[in-house]
């Protein structure tokens, strides 16, 4: 199974006094990296304060829901015959000629635009569908870029604070 790109942070209590491990462990997948950080009761002056700091750290990582949703919308899939999500060629068995369609969603509504091969020709219909799709998802691409920049800053700041980062599969550009 593929490892998650982003997932909610989990906080678990760790109680191994014989190994001097008493505190809270925060774990999360963030932009393809597993992040683990331990918050010791002794370092933070007690169980309540350690939990409070652990929760703050988990909240700083965020849930990653928006990031994951944008990736699902924009990432090319392995099973796509046309290379771009949201663009496809359809051919009906009825008398209709084949057509290219670009589809996307806006404000929860599914939208699509069709380009008939008989009207535009194969190459031009495909090109028009790609252009319409790119224009429609331009705001999503911009937001994904912003989130990646924020994530990079977040990961750098977390790295300075000290944490474990385990690299995983390369991220989609």
C-alpha positions, 0 to 999 in steps of 0.5 A, a space after each residue: 500500500 502506498 504511504 500517505 502524503 499527508 495525514 492528521 497528526 497522532 498523539 500517543 502517551 508513552 510510559 516506560 519509566 525504566 527506560 526514562 521514556 515518559 511523555 507524549 509522542 507526536 507522529 504525522 505524515 507531512 508532504 511525503 515525510 514521516 515526522 516523529 517528535 517526543 515531548 518528555 514530561 521531565 523536560 516540560 515540567 509535567 504531564 499537562 505541560 508536555 501534552 499542551 506542547 505536543 498538541 501545539 506541535 500537532 496543530 502546527 503540522 495541520 491536518 493536510 486535508 486541503 493539500 491531499 484534496 488538491 493533489 487528488 485533483 491535479 496529480 496525473 494518474 498512472 491509469 490515465 491514457 491522456 496524461 492529465 486528470 480532467 481531460 478525456 476523449 469519449 467516443 459513443 457507439 451512436 451516430 455522435 462523433 468522438 469528442 474531448 471533454 475537460 471537467 473540473 469543479 467550482 464551488 461544489 458543482 461539477 462543470 465540463 466543456 466538450 470539444 467535438 472532433 468533427 468540428 475542431 479536428 483531433 489535435 485541436 479538440 484535445 488542445 482546447 480541452 487541455 487549455 480549458 482545464 488548465 485555465 479552470 484549475 489555475 487557482 488550485 495550482 496556485 494554492 498548491 504552490 502556496 501550501 508547498 512553500 508553507 510546508 517547506 518553511 514549516 519543515 525547516 522550522 521543525 528541523 531546527 527545533 529537532 525532530 525525526 524526518 524519514 524520507 519517503 517516495 519522491 513527491 510529485 512536482 
